[in-house]
Every structure is written in structure tokens, then in C-alpha cells.
Amino acid sequence: MLKMATAGLFALLVAASPLAHAQTTGVATPERLSASDLDRLTEARIKIVKAALQLTPDQEKLWPAVENAIRTRSQDRQARLARAEDRAEQLRDRGIEESLRDRDPVDFLNQRADALAQRSTDLKNLANAWGPLYKTLSPEQRARMGLLTVLVIRDLRNRVEQRRLQAFDDDDE
């Protein structure tokens, strides 16, 4: 039964992965998922985690805080990525020479610090939301959560490697 549940979770993670939905155009740039696609992806991931944990009625009371923290973190990440994409587009429109001539390293450092502060706050809020629930999990639930974490980390590692290889291939062209 555990093997079947593991296989099902893995299939859901793969299907919910942005890579499963991203397609490449003639240029080696993947299409961006829309905000609604990313929201649906977040909702699917939340459902996967909740289904994997098989929460008891007492644990269900602690779940809304976790769910809210996951959604907030996802929305903030989407906003950061949109701002970064806007800045990159502005730099492309202005051209490399003009962008380098007019750059402001202090402004860049401040923007980077703000983005990191937001990520830190979101992660801390997520940890604070998970804390009370995690303390109530049974050994079996913790094992399922650990397995799910390993699968997610493996998926992230594979995406990073794919992006690295794609950047390497782009440099060769």
C-alpha cells in the first residue's frame, strides 16, 4: 500500500511540476506559466501534501495556518519573479551599453536585500505555521512527509540541473 501511495504521490508531483507544463518555443526559452497556472499548481501541491499526511480531526484544525503560509509564500514568489522579469525586460529594451553605463550598484543591493528579506519572512512564517502541526504528526505521517520532501528536493535539483544545462547549451550557440 505504501509503495502504491508513493508511486501516486510521485506521479502527482511530476504532473504538477512546472516542467511538465512548460514548453519551449523555437528559441530556447521556456514559456512562462500564467499566474492562474501557478495558482493551480500551488493548490495541487497543497492538496498533495494534505493527502499524504492524512490528517486527524485535531490536526485538521492546525492545517489552515500551513495552507495560508504556503499560499502567501507562493504569491510573494510570483510577485518577485514578475518584478525581476520586468527589470530584465527594461534592461533588454535599453541595451547592454546603456544599462551598464547607468547602473546603480547601491540600488541593486537594496533591491536584492529587499527580495531576500521577503523570502526570509515568508520562510519563517512557513516554519512557524508548520511547527505546531509537525509536533502532532505520528511517526507514519512524518515518514510520508519525509518521502514527499525527498521527492520535491529531487524535483528541484533536476530543474536546477536542467536550467544549468540549458544555459550551458545557450552559451555554446
C-alpha positions as CSV (number, residue, x, y, z in Angstrom):
1,M,0.0,0.0,0.0
2,L,2.8,2.4,0.9
3,K,4.6,1.7,-2.4
4,M,1.4,2.4,-4.3
5,A,0.8,5.7,-2.4
6,T,4.5,6.6,-3.0
7,A,4.1,6.0,-6.7
8,G,0.9,8.0,-6.8
9,L,2.5,10.9,-5.0
10,F,5.5,10.8,-7.3
11,A,3.2,10.9,-10.4
12,L,1.3,13.8,-9.0
13,L,4.5,15.7,-8.2
14,V,5.8,15.1,-11.7
15,A,2.4,16.1,-13.3
16,A,2.3,19.2,-11.1
17,S,5.8,20.2,-11.8
18,P,6.3,23.4,-13.9
19,L,8.5,21.4,-16.2
20,A,5.6,19.1,-17.1
21,H,3.7,22.2,-18.3
22,A,6.5,24.3,-19.8
23,Q,7.0,24.1,-23.5
24,T,9.9,25.5,-25.5
25,T,9.4,27.8,-28.5
26,G,11.8,27.9,-31.5
27,V,14.1,29.9,-29.2
28,A,15.5,28.0,-26.3
29,T,13.3,30.0,-23.8
30,P,10.6,28.1,-21.9
31,E,7.1,29.7,-21.9
32,R,6.2,31.3,-18.6
33,L,3.2,29.8,-16.7
34,S,0.4,32.3,-16.2
35,A,-0.5,33.5,-12.7
36,S,-3.6,31.3,-12.8
37,D,-1.5,28.3,-13.8
38,L,0.9,28.9,-10.9
39,D,-2.1,29.3,-8.5
40,R,-3.5,26.0,-9.7
41,L,0.0,24.4,-9.3
42,T,0.2,25.7,-5.7
43,E,-3.3,24.4,-5.0
44,A,-2.4,21.0,-6.3
45,R,0.8,20.9,-4.2
46,I,-1.2,21.8,-1.1
47,K,-3.7,19.0,-1.8
48,I,-0.8,16.5,-2.3
49,V,0.8,17.4,1.0
50,K,-2.5,17.3,2.8
51,A,-3.5,14.0,1.2
52,A,-0.1,12.5,2.0
53,L,-0.3,13.4,5.7
54,Q,-3.8,12.0,6.2
55,L,-4.5,14.5,9.0
56,T,-6.6,13.6,12.0
57,P,-9.5,15.8,13.0
58,D,-7.4,17.5,15.7
59,Q,-4.6,18.1,13.2
60,E,-7.0,19.5,10.6
61,K,-7.5,22.5,13.0
62,L,-3.8,23.3,12.6
63,W,-3.8,22.9,8.8
64,P,-5.3,26.3,7.7
65,A,-2.2,28.2,9.0
66,V,0.1,26.0,7.0
67,E,-2.1,26.3,3.9
68,N,-2.2,30.1,4.2
69,A,1.6,30.3,4.7
70,I,2.2,28.1,1.6
71,R,-0.1,30.3,-0.5
72,T,1.4,33.6,0.8
73,R,4.9,32.3,0.0
74,S,3.9,31.3,-3.5
75,Q,2.2,34.7,-4.2
76,D,5.2,36.6,-2.9
77,R,7.5,34.5,-5.1
78,Q,5.3,35.1,-8.1
79,A,5.5,38.9,-7.4
80,R,9.3,38.8,-7.0
81,L,9.7,36.9,-10.3
82,A,7.4,39.3,-12.1
83,R,9.4,42.3,-10.9
84,A,12.7,40.6,-11.9
85,E,11.2,39.8,-15.3
86,D,10.1,43.4,-15.7
87,R,13.6,44.7,-14.7
88,A,15.2,42.3,-17.2
89,E,12.9,43.4,-20.0
90,Q,13.7,47.1,-19.2
91,L,17.4,46.3,-19.4
92,R,17.0,44.4,-22.7
93,D,15.0,47.3,-24.1
94,R,17.7,49.9,-23.1
95,G,20.5,47.8,-24.4
96,I,23.6,46.5,-22.6
97,E,25.8,49.5,-23.1
98,E,23.2,52.0,-21.7
99,S,22.3,49.7,-18.9
100,L,25.9,49.3,-17.8
101,R,26.6,53.0,-18.1
102,D,23.5,53.9,-16.0
103,R,23.7,51.1,-13.4
104,D,23.3,51.9,-9.7
105,P,25.0,49.2,-7.7
106,V,23.6,50.5,-4.4
107,D,20.1,50.4,-5.8
108,F,20.8,46.8,-7.0
109,L,22.0,45.8,-3.5
110,N,18.9,47.4,-1.9
111,Q,16.6,45.6,-4.3
112,R,18.4,42.3,-3.6
113,A,18.2,42.8,0.2
114,D,14.5,43.5,0.0
115,A,13.9,40.4,-2.0
116,L,15.9,38.3,0.4
117,A,14.2,39.9,3.4
118,Q,10.8,39.0,1.8
119,R,11.9,35.4,1.2
120,S,13.2,35.1,4.8
121,T,10.0,36.4,6.2
122,D,7.9,34.0,4.1
123,L,10.1,31.1,5.1
124,K,10.0,32.0,8.8
125,N,6.2,32.3,8.6
126,L,6.0,28.9,6.9
127,A,8.2,27.3,9.6
128,N,6.1,28.9,12.3
129,A,2.9,27.6,10.7
130,W,4.3,24.1,10.3
131,G,5.7,24.0,13.9
132,P,2.5,23.2,15.9
133,L,1.2,20.7,13.2
134,Y,4.6,18.9,12.9
135,K,4.7,18.3,16.6
136,T,1.4,16.4,16.4
137,L,2.4,14.2,13.5
138,S,2.7,10.4,14.0
139,P,5.8,8.6,13.0
140,E,4.0,7.3,9.9
141,Q,2.9,10.8,8.9
142,R,6.4,12.1,9.5
143,A,7.8,9.3,7.2
144,R,5.3,10.3,4.5
145,M,6.2,13.9,4.9
146,G,9.9,13.0,4.7
147,L,9.3,11.0,1.5
148,L,7.4,13.8,0.0
149,T,10.2,16.2,0.9
150,V,12.8,14.0,-0.8
151,L,10.7,13.8,-3.9
152,V,10.3,17.6,-4.0
153,I,14.0,18.2,-3.4
154,R,14.9,15.7,-6.2
155,D,12.5,17.5,-8.5
156,L,14.0,20.9,-7.6
157,R,17.5,19.5,-8.1
158,N,16.5,18.2,-11.5
159,R,15.0,21.5,-12.6
160,V,18.2,23.4,-11.5
161,E,20.3,20.9,-13.4
162,Q,18.1,21.3,-16.5
163,R,18.3,25.1,-16.3
164,R,22.1,24.9,-15.9
165,L,22.4,22.6,-18.9
166,Q,20.1,24.8,-20.9
167,A,22.2,27.9,-20.0
168,F,25.4,25.9,-21.0
169,D,23.8,25.0,-24.3
170,D,22.7,28.6,-24.9
171,D,26.3,29.7,-24.3
172,D,27.5,27.3,-26.9
173,E,25.3,28.8,-29.6
